Amino acid sequence: MKWRSVEVGRVVLFSKPSLYAGKIAVIVEIIDHKRVLVDGPSEDATLAVPRHSAQLSNIALTSIVMEKVPRAIGHGPLAAKWKAQEIEKKWKGTSFAQSRDKSAKRKALTDFERFKVMRLRKQVRFEEKKALAKIRATAKA
């Protein structure tokens, strides 16, 4: 198992109790064993995270690490590296981000939409059973 270490340049995800829950940022400086300085220079204003001190208990370390990020890098140069290394695209490509989006979509479904999903799943299951029965019938003959 490969451990994710707290390091400058590591992309982090804010968890629920935080004001920035669901947003990503980069560790810019390690303050002490419980806190880090983070900055999220996203082009989208709704996803941007201002530079601030964050507790390690309120963030999740992702597998993405920005390359060649010096300690205490300024916001402008960090934003340029963020854009050049396509961090948001890498994040959206991870299975963790995709599963979060999928669960968010499922939570947003109405009762009728859940009913339609159930009906579609039943149809798929019926077609699979029909195909399996056809294969079994040809195998016996």
KOLDOPA-898004 format. One record per residue (C-alpha): residue number from 1; chain; x, y, z. Coordinates in steps of 0.5 Angstrom, whole numbers. Each point is the difference from the previous one (the first is absolute). Layout:
  pos  unit     xx     yy     zz
  NUM     A      X      Y      Z
...
***
This chain:
  pos  unit     xx     yy     zz
    1     A      0      0      0
    2     A      3      7     -2
    3     A     -1      5      5
    4     A     -2      7     -1
    5     A      5      5      3
    6     A     -2      7      2
    7     A      5      4     -4
    8     A      0      7     -4
    9     A     -3     -1     -7
   10     A     -5     -6      3
   11     A     -7      2     -3
   12     A     -5     -1      6
   13     A     -8      0      0
   14     A     -4      3      6
   15     A     -5     -4      4
   16     A     -7      1      2
   17     A      1      4      7
   18     A      4      5     -4
   19     A     -2      7     -4
   20     A      3     -3     -6
   21     A     -3     -7      0
   22     A      1     -3     -7
   23     A      5      5     -2
   24     A      7     -2     -2
   25     A      7      4      2
   26     A      7     -1      0
   27     A      5      0      6
   28     A      4      6      0
   29     A      4      0      7
   30     A      0     -5      6
   31     A     -2      4      6
   32     A      1     -6      5
   33     A     -2     -7      1
   34     A     -8      2      0
   35     A      0      6     -5
   36     A      2      2     -7
   37     A     -1      6     -4
   38     A     -4     -2     -6
   39     A     -2      4     -6
   40     A     -5     -2     -6
   41     A      1      5     -6
   42     A     -6     -3     -4
   43     A     -2      4     -6
   44     A     -7     -1      2
   45     A     -2      4      5
   46     A     -5     -5      4
   47     A      6     -5      0
   48     A      6      5      3
   49     A      2      0      7
   50     A      4      6      3
   51     A      7     -1      3
   52     A     -1     -2      7
   53     A      2     -5      6
   54     A     -4     -6      0
   55     A      0     -6      5
   56     A      2     -7     -3
   57     A     -6     -3      3
   58     A     -4      4     -4
   59     A      3     -2     -7
   60     A      1     -6     -4
   61     A      7     -1     -3
   62     A     -1     -2     -8
   63     A      5     -4     -4
   64     A      1      6     -4
   65     A      7      4      1
   66     A      2      6     -4
   67     A      7      0     -2
   68     A      5      5      2
   69     A     -4      4      4
   70     A      5      4      5
   71     A     -2      1      7
   72     A     -4      7      1
   73     A     -1      1     -7
   74     A     -5      6     -2
   75     A     -7      0     -2
   76     A      2      2     -7
   77     A      6     -5     -2
   78     A     -5     -5      4
   79     A     -5      1     -5
   80     A      4      0     -6
   81     A      3     -7      2
   82     A     -7     -2      2
   83     A     -3      1     -7
   84     A      6     -2     -4
   85     A      0     -7      4
   86     A     -8      0     -1
   87     A     -1     -2      7
   88     A     -8      0     -1
   89     A      0     -4     -6
   90     A      5     -5      4
   91     A     -5      0      6
   92     A     -6     -1     -4
   93     A      3     -6     -3
   94     A      1     -3      7
   95     A     -5     -6      2
   96     A     -1      4      6
   97     A     -2      6     -3
   98     A     -5     -4     -5
   99     A     -3     -4      6
  100     A     -1      6      4
  101     A     -4      3     -6
  102     A     -4     -6     -1
  103     A     -2      0      7
  104     A     -2      7     -1
  105     A     -4     -1     -6
  106     A     -4     -6      4
  107     A     -1      4      6
  108     A     -3      5     -5
  109     A     -5     -4     -3
  110     A     -8      1      1
  111     A     -4     -6      2
  112     A     -3     -1     -7
  113     A      7      0     -3
  114     A      2     -6      5
  115     A     -6     -3     -2
  116     A      2      0     -7
  117     A      7     -2      1
  118     A     -3     -6      4
  119     A     -4     -2     -6
  120     A      6      1     -5
  121     A      4     -5      5
  122     A     -6     -5      0
  123     A      0      0     -8
  124     A      8     -1     -1
  125     A     -1     -6      5
  126     A     -5     -3     -4
  127     A      4      1     -6
  128     A      6     -3      3
  129     A     -5     -6      3
  130     A     -3     -1     -7
  131     A      7      0     -3
  132     A      3     -5      5
  133     A     -6     -5     -1
  134     A      1      0     -8
  135     A      7     -2      1
  136     A     -2     -5      5
  137     A     -5     -3     -5
  138     A      5      0     -5
  139     A      5     -4      4
  140     A     -5     -5      2
  141     A     -2     -2     -7
***
